[in-house]
């Protein structure tokens, strides 16, 4: 079971324990083998994920959607009207609503302090740019080898992260 207010920020992922990194890599390798064998299963079927972002559609948003949807999840993309200076009550209300609608929320391009405040009140896992190239998951993807492309390896690591958090 996951903690109800998990924030997977780049800083937190850099401090991932060796056991945590090994667990993610192990799960990602299983997903990689399944994809190579054509046996990918919809392990997140029926799950709803939110993608809260400020920018127009980009590579990180596409990666998050592909990773989640390939596992059977539904992803809703929302533009954020919140900022670091938003009143605490507005952030709390929005976070609680996100927690009622989604099993997890990926935040991209938002202030890290704002993401932390959302995570404190959402009651579901909240990720801080898990699909972005600057995230530590990107470095873990290098360890999956060359059997699949770097882009696919990033997807497998992201899928492993989602499965560990909500699967």
C-alpha positions as CSV (number, residue, x, y, z in Angstrom):
1,X,0.0,0.0,0.0
2,X,1.3,3.5,-0.8
3,X,1.4,6.4,1.5
4,X,-1.6,8.6,0.8
5,X,0.4,11.8,0.2
6,X,3.4,10.7,-1.7
7,X,5.4,13.3,-3.6
8,X,7.8,11.8,-6.1
9,X,9.9,14.8,-6.8
10,X,13.2,14.9,-8.6
11,X,15.0,15.5,-5.2
12,X,13.2,12.6,-3.6
13,X,14.0,10.3,-6.5
14,X,17.7,11.2,-6.4
15,X,17.6,10.0,-2.7
16,X,15.9,6.8,-3.6
17,X,17.3,4.0,-1.6
18,X,19.3,1.3,-3.4
19,X,16.5,-1.1,-2.6
20,X,13.9,1.3,-4.0
21,X,15.9,1.8,-7.2
22,X,16.5,-2.0,-7.5
23,X,12.8,-2.6,-7.1
24,X,11.9,-0.1,-9.8
25,X,14.5,-1.6,-12.2
26,X,13.3,-5.1,-11.5
27,X,9.7,-4.2,-12.3
28,X,10.7,-2.2,-15.3
29,X,12.7,-5.2,-16.6
30,X,9.6,-7.4,-16.3
31,X,7.6,-4.8,-18.3
32,X,10.3,-4.6,-20.9
33,X,10.3,-8.4,-21.3
34,X,6.5,-8.5,-21.6
35,X,6.7,-5.8,-24.3
36,X,9.3,-7.6,-26.2
37,X,7.3,-10.8,-26.0
38,X,4.0,-9.0,-27.0
39,X,2.4,-9.9,-23.7
40,X,1.8,-6.4,-22.1
41,X,-1.2,-6.5,-19.8
42,X,-3.6,-3.7,-18.8
43,X,-2.5,-3.7,-15.1
44,X,-4.0,-0.3,-14.5
45,X,-7.3,-1.0,-16.1
46,X,-10.0,1.1,-14.5
47,X,-7.6,3.5,-12.9
48,X,-7.9,7.3,-13.6
49,X,-4.9,9.5,-13.5
50,X,-4.6,13.2,-13.7
51,X,-2.0,15.2,-15.5
52,X,-1.8,18.7,-14.2
53,X,0.4,21.0,-16.3
54,X,0.9,24.6,-17.4
55,X,2.5,24.1,-20.8
56,X,1.0,23.0,-24.1
57,X,1.3,19.4,-25.0
58,X,4.9,18.2,-25.1
59,X,7.1,15.1,-25.0
60,X,6.8,14.6,-21.3
61,X,3.0,14.8,-21.4
62,X,2.9,12.4,-24.3
63,X,5.2,9.9,-22.5
64,X,3.1,10.0,-19.3
65,X,-0.1,9.4,-21.3
66,X,1.4,6.6,-23.4
67,X,2.9,4.9,-20.3
68,X,-0.3,5.0,-18.4
69,X,-2.7,4.2,-21.2
70,X,-0.6,1.3,-22.4
71,X,-1.3,-0.2,-19.0
72,X,-5.0,0.4,-19.3
73,X,-5.4,3.6,-17.3
74,X,-7.3,6.7,-18.3
75,X,-5.5,10.0,-18.3
76,X,-7.1,13.4,-18.0
77,X,-5.0,16.4,-18.9
78,X,-5.7,19.6,-17.1
79,X,-4.2,23.1,-17.3
80,X,-3.4,24.4,-13.8
81,X,-4.7,27.7,-12.7
82,X,-2.8,27.4,-9.4
83,X,0.5,29.1,-8.7
84,X,2.9,29.3,-5.8
85,X,1.0,32.4,-4.6
86,X,-2.4,30.7,-4.7
87,X,-4.3,30.9,-1.4
88,X,-3.9,27.8,0.8
89,X,-7.6,27.2,0.8
90,X,-7.8,27.1,-3.0
91,X,-4.8,24.7,-3.2
92,X,-6.4,22.5,-0.5
93,X,-9.8,22.4,-2.2
94,X,-8.2,21.7,-5.6
95,X,-6.0,18.9,-4.1
96,X,-8.9,17.3,-2.4
97,X,-11.0,17.3,-5.6
98,X,-8.0,15.8,-7.5
99,X,-7.8,13.1,-4.8
100,X,-11.5,12.2,-5.3
101,X,-11.2,12.0,-9.0
102,X,-7.9,10.3,-9.6
103,X,-5.8,7.5,-8.2
104,X,-2.6,9.6,-8.8
105,X,-1.7,13.0,-10.2
106,X,1.4,13.9,-12.3
107,X,2.4,17.5,-12.1
108,X,4.5,19.0,-14.8
109,X,6.0,22.4,-14.9
110,X,4.5,23.5,-11.6
111,X,6.4,25.1,-8.7
112,X,7.8,22.4,-6.4
113,X,6.4,24.1,-3.4
114,X,2.9,24.0,-5.0
115,X,3.3,20.3,-5.9
116,X,4.2,19.6,-2.2
117,X,1.1,21.5,-1.0
118,X,-1.1,19.6,-3.5
119,X,0.4,16.3,-2.2
120,X,-0.2,17.2,1.4
121,X,-4.0,17.4,0.7
122,X,-4.7,15.1,-2.2
123,X,-4.7,11.8,-0.4
124,X,-3.3,10.1,-3.5
125,X,0.3,9.8,-4.9
126,X,1.4,13.1,-6.5
127,X,4.4,13.0,-8.8
128,X,6.6,16.1,-9.6
129,X,7.6,15.7,-13.2
130,X,8.1,11.9,-13.2
131,X,7.9,11.8,-17.0
132,X,10.3,14.7,-17.6
133,X,13.8,14.2,-18.8
134,X,15.3,16.0,-15.7
135,X,13.7,13.5,-13.4
136,X,15.8,10.8,-11.8
137,X,13.7,8.1,-13.5
138,X,15.4,9.1,-16.8
139,X,18.8,8.1,-15.3
140,X,17.4,4.8,-14.2
141,X,16.2,4.1,-17.7
142,X,19.9,4.0,-18.8
143,X,20.3,0.8,-16.7
144,X,17.7,-1.2,-18.7
145,X,20.2,-1.9,-21.4
146,X,19.9,-1.8,-25.2
147,X,17.3,-4.4,-25.9
148,X,14.8,-1.6,-26.3
149,X,15.2,2.1,-27.2
150,X,16.0,4.7,-24.7
151,X,12.4,6.2,-25.1
152,X,10.9,2.7,-24.4
153,X,13.2,2.3,-21.4
154,X,11.9,5.6,-20.0
155,X,8.4,4.4,-20.5
156,X,9.1,1.1,-18.7
157,X,10.6,3.0,-15.7
158,X,7.6,5.3,-15.6
159,X,5.2,2.4,-15.7
160,X,7.1,0.7,-12.9
161,X,6.8,3.8,-10.8
162,X,3.1,4.0,-11.5
163,X,2.6,0.3,-10.7
164,X,4.6,0.6,-7.4
165,X,2.5,3.6,-6.4
166,X,-1.0,2.7,-7.4
167,X,-1.1,-0.7,-9.1
